[in-house]
Amino acid sequence: MKAAGFSEALLWRVEIERRWSISGEKPLGDALAEFVRELRQLVGAFPAVPLSRRVVFISSSQADKSLALGQWLTREVFQQGTKCRVCHVEFSRPNSCLELEVFCDAVGVGLMHYTPDLRVSDDGARVYWDVPCFGAAAGDETPQLADLLRQQAIETRVLVLNAAYEIESLRAGLKSGRSLGATHVVLTHLDETKDVGKLWEILLEGDMRPLFFSHDGNLLGPIGVEPLDFLVKKTLGKS
């Protein structure tokens, strides 16, 4: 299992929580498939938290948050028929929204720009918040972001992580996201990821079910809404 990219910590967690152990009598392929099924059971047991009327996507500057937000909005509007609006937020540093404006215009989603005196109503529509990234590279506007989330009662907080990054970078993003009260997680750039074992580890450490995985950079392309099934297939080399 270690040769397949799974860490000792991950093996230990499955053995303890699922009372599972490797059988020396089974072929490696069968043992791997069984192990991955146990991983899916562990992550799948996390509560499925429904989306509230106010949703924010949060990330560091390297996670491609705009891509994830755009892909999810595409699903909401065209597949689910959900009426959505986007509220764009800037603090002391610029938070470019030109691409977002073009995208929202193309898919028929209203875009507003946040000001402290703006009354943002979620009557009749789900409001998605486009906020600045967190972390030192973004000028560390995390305190302002935390205040906004609290003041605007934004309950659904989707953490976006770049799956192609090394596990320590993913852990740093996870730590920041959890400090902001992340309720869901999205992994982008799954098509560029070679070490799939680290993704299971991050999902387990985060105690959050994934909302979806972003496979490529197509804003209007379909996304997998059964991310764990997709990750199982990718882990077993079937996708």
C-alpha positions in Angstrom: 0.0 0.0 0.0 2.9 2.4 0.7 4.2 1.7 -2.8 0.7 2.8 -4.1 1.2 6.2 -2.4 -0.6 5.7 0.9 1.0 6.9 4.0 1.5 5.0 7.2 -0.9 7.4 9.0 -3.6 6.6 6.4 -3.1 2.9 6.7 -3.3 3.1 10.5 -6.5 5.1 10.4 -8.2 2.6 8.2 -7.0 -0.3 10.3 -8.2 1.3 13.5 -11.5 2.9 12.4 -12.6 0.3 9.9 -11.0 -2.7 11.7 -9.4 -3.6 8.4 -6.1 -5.3 7.8 -4.2 -6.4 4.7 -4.5 -10.1 4.0 -1.3 -11.6 2.7 -3.4 -14.2 0.8 -5.0 -11.6 -1.5 -3.5 -10.3 -4.7 -2.3 -6.7 -4.4 -4.9 -5.5 -6.8 -7.7 -7.0 -4.8 -6.3 -5.7 -1.5 -5.9 -2.2 -3.0 -9.5 -2.2 -4.2 -10.7 -3.3 -0.8 -8.6 -0.6 0.9 -10.0 2.1 -1.3 -13.5 1.0 -0.6 -12.8 1.4 3.1 -11.4 4.9 2.5 -14.6 5.8 0.7 -16.7 4.5 3.6 -14.7 6.7 6.0 -15.0 9.9 4.0 -18.6 9.1 3.0 -19.6 8.9 6.6 -19.0 12.6 7.2 -22.3 14.5 7.4 -23.7 15.9 4.1 -24.2 19.5 5.0 -26.8 21.2 2.7 -26.0 24.5 1.1 -27.5 27.6 2.8 -28.9 30.6 0.9 -25.5 32.3 1.3 -22.4 30.6 0.0 -18.8 31.7 -0.2 -15.8 30.0 -1.9 -12.6 30.6 0.0 -9.0 29.7 -0.9 -5.4 30.8 -1.1 -4.3 32.6 -4.3 -3.0 29.4 -5.9 -6.2 27.2 -5.8 -8.1 28.6 -8.8 -11.1 29.6 -6.7 -12.7 31.5 -9.6 -12.7 28.4 -11.7 -14.4 26.3 -9.0 -17.0 29.0 -8.4 -17.7 29.3 -12.1 -18.0 25.6 -12.6 -20.4 25.2 -9.7 -22.5 28.2 -10.9 -22.8 26.5 -14.3 -24.2 23.5 -12.6 -26.5 25.5 -10.4 -28.0 27.5 -13.2 -28.2 25.0 -16.1 -28.6 21.7 -14.4 -30.4 22.5 -11.2 -32.3 25.6 -12.4 -31.3 27.5 -9.3 -31.6 31.3 -9.3 -28.3 32.7 -8.2 -26.6 36.0 -7.7 -22.9 36.9 -7.1 -21.7 39.5 -4.7 -18.1 40.6 -5.4 -16.0 41.8 -2.4 -12.8 43.8 -2.2 -11.0 44.9 0.9 -7.8 47.1 0.9 -6.3 45.2 -2.1 -7.7 44.8 -5.6 -9.7 41.6 -6.2 -10.1 41.5 -10.0 -13.5 40.5 -11.2 -13.4 41.2 -15.0 -13.5 37.5 -15.9 -16.3 36.9 -13.4 -18.3 39.8 -14.8 -18.0 38.3 -18.3 -18.9 34.9 -17.1 -21.9 36.0 -15.0 -23.2 38.0 -18.0 -22.9 34.9 -20.2 -24.8 32.6 -17.9 -27.4 35.2 -16.8 -26.3 35.6 -13.2 -26.6 39.0 -11.6 -23.4 40.5 -10.2 -23.3 43.2 -7.5 -20.3 44.9 -5.8 -20.3 44.9 -2.0 -20.1 48.0 0.1 -20.5 48.2 3.8 -23.9 49.9 3.5 -25.2 47.4 0.9 -28.1 45.3 2.0 -27.6 41.9 0.4 -30.9 40.0 0.3 -31.1 36.3 -0.5 -34.8 36.4 -1.0 -35.6 34.3 -4.1 -32.0 33.5 -5.0 -28.9 31.9 -3.5 -26.1 34.4 -3.1 -22.5 33.4 -3.9 -19.8 35.6 -2.5 -16.6 36.2 -4.5 -14.1 37.2 -1.8 -10.4 37.9 -1.7 -8.0 35.0 -1.2 -6.5 34.3 2.2 -2.8 34.0 3.1 0.3 36.1 3.1 0.5 36.2 -0.7 -2.8 38.0 -0.7 -1.8 40.5 1.9 -3.3 38.5 4.7 -6.8 39.9 4.7 -8.1 36.9 6.7 -9.3 39.0 9.6 -11.5 41.2 7.3 -12.7 38.1 5.6 -13.7 36.4 8.9 -15.5 39.6 9.9 -17.5 39.6 6.7 -18.5 36.0 7.0 -19.8 36.7 10.5 -21.5 40.0 9.7 -23.3 38.7 6.6 -24.2 35.3 8.2 -22.6 33.3 5.4 -23.1 29.8 6.7 -21.9 27.7 3.8 -18.1 28.1 3.4 -16.5 26.1 0.6 -12.8 25.6 0.8 -11.0 25.3 -2.6 -7.7 23.4 -2.7 -5.4 22.7 -5.6 -5.1 18.9 -5.8 -1.8 19.2 -7.8 0.0 20.7 -4.8 2.2 18.8 -2.3 0.5 17.6 0.8 2.1 20.1 3.1 0.7 23.0 1.0 -2.7 21.3 1.1 -2.5 21.0 4.8 -1.7 24.7 5.1 -4.7 25.6 3.0 -6.8 23.2 5.1 -5.7 24.8 8.3 -6.6 28.3 7.0 -9.9 27.1 5.7 -10.9 25.5 9.0 -10.0 28.6 10.9 -12.6 30.4 8.7 -15.2 27.7 9.5 -15.1 25.8 6.2 -18.1 23.5 5.8 -17.3 21.9 2.4 -14.2 21.2 0.3 -13.5 21.4 -3.5 -10.4 20.0 -5.1 -9.3 21.6 -8.4 -6.8 20.4 -11.1 -7.5 16.8 -10.4 -6.4 16.0 -13.9 -2.8 17.1 -13.0 -2.6 15.1 -9.8 -0.3 12.0 -9.7 -0.3 11.2 -6.0 -4.0 10.4 -5.3 -3.3 8.9 -1.9 -2.6 12.4 -0.4 -6.1 13.5 -1.4 -7.8 10.8 0.7 -5.5 11.9 3.5 -6.6 15.6 3.2 -10.3 14.7 3.0 -10.0 12.6 6.2 -8.0 15.3 8.0 -10.6 17.9 7.0 -13.6 15.9 8.3 -15.6 17.4 5.3 -17.3 15.7 2.4 -16.2 17.1 -0.9 -18.8 19.2 -2.8 -17.2 18.4 -6.1 -13.9 17.9 -7.9 -12.7 20.1 -10.8 -11.2 17.9 -13.5 -10.1 20.6 -16.0 -10.2 24.3 -16.7 -13.5 24.4 -18.6 -15.8 26.8 -16.9 -18.9 25.6 -18.8 -18.0 21.9 -18.7 -19.8 19.3 -16.6 -18.5 18.5 -13.1 -18.8 15.2 -11.2 -21.3 15.5 -8.4 -20.3 12.1 -7.1 -16.7 13.1 -6.3 -15.9 10.0 -4.1 -16.9 7.6 -6.8 -14.6 9.5 -9.2 -11.8 9.5 -6.7 -12.1 5.8 -6.2 -11.9 5.2 -10.0 -8.9 7.5 -10.2 -7.1 5.8 -7.3 -7.6 2.4 -9.0 -6.5 3.8 -12.4 -9.9 3.5 -14.0 -10.3 7.2 -15.0 
